[in-house]
Amino acid sequence: MEFFKWKDIEHVAVVTISRAPANALSSSVLKELKLLLDELEKNDNVRVILLHGEGRFFSAGADIKEFTTVSTGEQFSELAKYGQQLFERMENFSKPIIASIHGAALGGGLELAMGCHIRLVSKTAKLGLPELQLGLIPGFAGTQRLPRLIGTPKALELMLTSDPITGEEAVQWGLANKAFEEDELFDESLKMAKKVAAKSPITTAAVIDLSKYSKTELFYEGVNKEASYFGTVFTSEDGQEGIAAFLEKRAPQFKGK
């Protein structure tokens, strides 16, 4: 694989996102992740997946440069739907997936982490959904998962301000399970993964399957609506201005058009 590598440590598949410099989630990365999940699902020796990023970040977000190659709102909506379906599969995956987050999990990177069953963070990590800063919206079910995890008021604060929170704050808000010093994060994450891997795979699969019933039909309606809005805002003047401003490293000038 080009963007992922993994190794088996005592029934734990330690999966590394390896796309320097920021582990950005391009469509190619998402497609490769799907293939990796197919492989790990069939591997009876793997009981738990531990996902972490190589280098400075877990994942700094979607690949904004790739957005400039998309020509229509419909294509943008299809990109959103692919990510939504992939992260929904992760959340319903029969083997527990633990995200070990250092550096930053922003935008699509945080949406990837929210698709995991457990999130462990470094105290200084930055987590957020800054898409509105680009004249866009979260597109990989972030508008639906974030309120489920931390409540609507705090979710709206994160999205509307585009301000990230630290790993310590993420634990306080309910977005992450535990926070560690950065040099302790991976070892502590692996320790938890091994503890989960020691359980019966039958029982862990059953608990994950049962947890999905806490979702309402409105969640899935919201996900579909998010994909539609994702395409609409992309084709707006503000959306194009936000992308251009990001690539040109300047402040966007939004006009509400």
C-alpha positions as a printed NumPy array, in Angstrom:
array([[  0.   ,   0.   ,   0.   ],
       [  1.102,   3.561,  -0.696],
       [ -0.464,   5.505,   2.171],
       [ -0.844,   2.951,   4.958],
       [  1.364,   0.418,   6.636],
       [  0.489,  -1.99 ,   9.402],
       [  1.947,  -4.624,  11.672],
       [  0.464,  -7.18 ,  14.051],
       [  1.369,  -6.828,  17.728],
       [ -0.373,  -9.416,  19.908],
       [ -3.627,  -9.399,  17.91 ],
       [ -3.507,  -5.605,  17.493],
       [ -3.153,  -4.268,  13.939],
       [ -1.09 ,  -1.107,  14.391],
       [ -2.056,   0.939,  11.323],
       [  0.023,   3.986,  10.38 ],
       [ -1.244,   6.741,   8.088],
       [  1.813,   7.586,   6.013],
       [  1.251,  10.518,   3.689],
       [  3.733,  13.295,   4.401],
       [  3.679,  16.032,   5.388],
       [  0.212,  16.224,   6.994],
       [ -1.468,  12.851,   6.282],
       [ -4.129,  14.669,   4.264],
       [ -7.129,  12.587,   3.259],
       [ -7.267,  12.573,  -0.525],
       [ -9.756,  10.361,  -2.359],
       [ -6.87 ,   7.944,  -3.044],
       [ -6.153,   7.697,   0.696],
       [ -9.807,   6.98 ,   1.429],
       [ -9.969,   4.271,  -1.231],
       [ -6.829,   2.644,   0.132],
       [ -8.28 ,   2.746,   3.645],
       [-11.324,   0.854,   2.381],
       [ -9.07 ,  -1.847,   0.914],
       [ -7.135,  -2.053,   4.186],
       [-10.355,  -2.522,   6.16 ],
       [-11.305,  -5.336,   3.768],
       [ -7.967,  -7.006,   4.487],
       [ -8.107,  -6.595,   8.262],
       [-11.715,  -7.742,   8.463],
       [-10.752, -11.1  ,   6.958],
       [ -7.645, -11.528,   9.124],
       [ -8.648, -13.755,  12.05 ],
       [ -5.444, -12.911,  13.908],
       [ -6.446,  -9.236,  14.124],
       [ -8.839,  -8.429,  16.964],
       [ -8.301,  -4.676,  17.4  ],
       [ -7.111,  -1.88 ,  15.103],
       [ -4.943,   0.934,  16.454],
       [ -4.824,   3.866,  14.024],
       [ -2.202,   6.599,  14.267],
       [ -0.405,   9.059,  12.02 ],
       [  3.218,   9.171,  10.964],
       [  5.188,  12.367,  11.46 ],
       [  3.813,  15.518,  13.084],
       [  0.07 ,  14.865,  12.717],
       [ -2.647,  12.271,  13.031],
       [ -4.288,  13.936,  10.023],
       [ -4.511,  17.653,   9.32 ],
       [ -7.635,  17.201,   7.184],
       [ -8.835,  16.714,   3.638],
       [ -6.586,  17.352,   0.655],
       [ -7.623,  20.914,  -0.253],
       [ -5.508,  20.93 ,  -3.415],
       [ -7.585,  18.015,  -4.709],
       [-10.716,  20.158,  -4.35 ],
       [ -9.484,  22.328,  -7.209],
       [ -9.744,  19.323,  -9.547],
       [-13.465,  18.855,  -8.814],
       [-15.602,  20.677, -11.347],
       [-19.218,  20.244, -10.151],
       [-21.23 ,  20.277,  -6.967],
       [-22.485,  16.781,  -7.778],
       [-18.921,  15.445,  -7.83 ],
       [-18.236,  17.156,  -4.529],
       [-21.356,  15.578,  -3.016],
       [-20.219,  12.154,  -4.252],
       [-16.851,  12.68 ,  -2.569],
       [-18.694,  13.456,   0.667],
       [-20.866,  10.355,   0.369],
       [-17.832,   8.124,  -0.141],
       [-16.197,   9.428,   3.034],
       [-19.471,   9.214,   4.941],
       [-19.993,   5.582,   3.966],
       [-16.388,   4.67 ,   4.779],
       [-16.476,   6.23 ,   8.249],
       [-19.912,   4.702,   8.91 ],
       [-18.391,   1.338,   8.075],
       [-15.605,   2.029,  10.57 ],
       [-18.085,   2.923,  13.303],
       [-19.946,  -0.349,  12.644],
       [-16.776,  -2.405,  12.099],
       [-16.883,  -5.688,  14.017],
       [-13.352,  -5.155,  15.357],
       [-12.755,  -2.224,  17.718],
       [-10.867,   0.713,  16.164],
       [ -8.866,   2.975,  18.47 ],
       [ -7.543,   6.326,  17.213],
       [ -4.282,   7.508,  18.761],
       [ -4.196,  11.24 ,  18.004],
       [ -1.142,  13.464,  18.232],
       [ -0.331,  16.785,  16.612],
       [ -3.628,  17.554,  14.946],
       [ -6.886,  15.962,  13.866],
       [ -8.64 ,  18.684,  11.898],
       [-11.5  ,  18.673,   9.413],
       [-11.592,  15.314,   7.674],
       [ -8.911,  14.109,  10.084],
       [-11.238,  14.628,  13.029],
       [-14.118,  13.078,  11.088],
       [-11.902,  10.024,  10.548],
       [-11.163,   9.91 ,  14.273],
       [-14.871,  10.251,  15.118],
       [-15.516,   7.181,  12.971],
       [-13.336,   5.193,  15.381],
       [-14.769,   3.584,  18.507],
       [-12.294,   5.109,  20.985],
       [-10.171,   8.265,  20.743],
       [ -6.975,   8.707,  22.769],
       [ -5.126,  12.005,  22.427],
       [ -1.959,  13.816,  23.397],
       [ -2.665,  16.673,  25.78 ],
       [ -1.373,  19.226,  23.281],
       [ -3.125,  17.816,  20.193],
       [ -5.407,  20.165,  18.253],
       [ -8.875,  18.902,  17.29 ],
       [-11.464,  20.808,  15.306],
       [-13.659,  21.237,  12.256],
       [-12.423,  24.45 ,  10.596],
       [-14.216,  24.001,   7.266],
       [-16.273,  27.201,   7.609],
       [-12.989,  29.113,   7.503],
       [-12.734,  27.878,   3.899],
       [-16.31 ,  28.72 ,   2.992],
       [-17.182,  25.002,   3.182],
       [-18.839,  22.658,   5.684],
       [-17.761,  19.313,   7.154],
       [-18.628,  16.626,   4.628],
       [-17.766,  13.241,   6.161],
       [-20.678,  13.189,   8.668],
       [-18.929,  15.595,  11.023],
       [-22.055,  17.75 ,  11.376],
       [-23.902,  14.683,  12.694],
       [-21.271,  12.839,  14.749],
       [-19.897,  15.836,  16.615],
       [-23.248,  16.832,  18.227],
       [-23.818,  13.183,  19.223],
       [-20.481,  13.138,  21.023],
       [-20.325,  16.555,  22.704],
       [-23.819,  18.062,  22.426],
       [-25.2  ,  20.596,  19.982],
       [-24.066,  23.868,  21.635],
       [-20.402,  22.864,  21.877],
       [-20.488,  21.29 ,  18.405],
       [-21.856,  24.507,  16.954],
       [-19.164,  26.498,  18.768],
       [-16.411,  24.352,  17.253],
       [-17.845,  24.535,  13.743],
       [-18.996,  28.161,  13.691],
       [-15.787,  29.614,  15.178],
       [-13.42 ,  27.168,  13.398],
       [-11.335,  27.268,  16.598],
       [ -9.643,  23.985,  17.581],
       [ -9.512,  22.611,  21.115],
       [ -6.617,  20.854,  22.838],
       [ -6.488,  17.167,  23.647],
       [ -7.128,  17.944,  27.32 ],
       [-10.193,  20.001,  26.382],
       [-11.365,  17.217,  24.057],
       [-11.485,  14.835,  27.041],
       [-13.375,  17.407,  29.122],
       [-15.878,  17.936,  26.295],
       [-16.395,  14.194,  25.711],
       [-14.76 ,  14.147,  22.284],
       [-11.834,  11.992,  23.447],
       [-11.566,   9.249,  26.061],
       [ -8.185,   9.958,  27.645],
       [ -5.258,  12.361,  27.217],
       [ -1.575,  11.597,  27.73 ],
       [  1.751,  13.318,  27.365],
       [  2.799,  13.068,  23.717],
       [  5.766,  10.801,  24.424],
       [  3.475,   8.425,  26.337],
       [  0.537,   8.439,  23.931],
       [  1.438,   5.551,  21.64 ],
       [  2.502,   3.208,  24.451],
       [ -0.657,   3.955,  26.415],
       [ -2.777,   3.503,  23.281],
       [ -1.168,   0.143,  22.555],
       [ -1.687,  -0.901,  26.177],
       [ -5.43 ,  -0.223,  25.877],
       [ -5.609,  -1.943,  22.49 ],
       [ -3.984,  -5.067,  23.934],
       [ -6.432,  -5.032,  26.858],
       [ -9.367,  -4.95 ,  24.425],
       [ -7.744,  -7.615,  22.214],
       [ -7.64 ,  -9.967,  25.22 ],
       [-11.456, -10.045,  25.252],
       [-13.469, -12.534,  23.232],
       [-13.885, -11.264,  19.641],
       [-17.468, -12.525,  19.789],
       [-18.309, -10.245,  22.7  ],
       [-16.567,  -7.151,  21.326],
       [-18.368,  -7.578,  17.994],
       [-21.694,  -7.949,  19.811],
       [-21.191,  -4.782,  21.872],
       [-20.239,  -2.759,  18.772],
       [-23.274,  -4.071,  16.898],
       [-25.588,  -3.167,  19.779],
       [-24.153,   0.338,  20.117],
       [-25.4  ,   1.365,  16.663],
       [-29.025,   1.223,  17.846],
       [-28.51 ,   4.467,  19.732],
       [-28.628,   6.285,  16.385],
       [-31.943,   7.653,  15.132],
       [-33.227,   7.841,  11.58 ],
       [-32.639,  11.591,  11.76 ],
       [-28.895,  10.9  ,  11.968],
       [-28.927,   9.282,   8.531],
       [-31.229,  11.961,   7.129],
       [-28.74 ,  14.537,   8.375],
       [-25.823,  12.714,   6.767],
       [-27.594,  12.743,   3.389],
       [-28.443,  16.422,   3.779],
       [-24.823,  17.168,   4.678],
       [-23.607,  15.61 ,   1.409],
       [-26.098,  17.741,  -0.521],
       [-25.022,  20.955,   1.226],
       [-21.376,  19.954,   0.718],
       [-21.881,  20.216,  -3.038],
       [-23.963,  23.396,  -2.801],
       [-21.451,  25.382,  -0.766],
       [-18.572,  24.143,  -2.939],
       [-20.072,  25.736,  -6.042],
       [-20.897,  29.01 ,  -4.284],
       [-18.694,  32.081,  -4.778],
       [-17.788,  31.941,  -1.098],
       [-16.742,  28.311,  -1.391],
       [-14.447,  29.002,  -4.307],
       [-13.062,  32.083,  -2.54 ],
       [-12.35 ,  30.078,   0.615],
       [-10.438,  27.381,  -1.262],
       [ -8.462,  29.958,  -3.23 ],
       [ -7.633,  31.93 ,  -0.078],
       [ -6.399,  28.786,   1.676],
       [ -4.106,  27.852,  -1.189],
       [ -2.878,  31.438,  -1.51 ],
       [ -2.333,  31.664,   2.269],
       [ -4.498,  34.749,   2.759],
       [ -7.684,  35.623,   4.632],
       [-10.877,  34.885,   2.661],
       [-13.3  ,  37.661,   1.748],
       [-16.786,  36.146,   1.971],
       [-19.746,  37.943,   0.374],
       [-22.621,  35.582,   1.124],
       [-22.983,  34.485,  -2.5  ]])
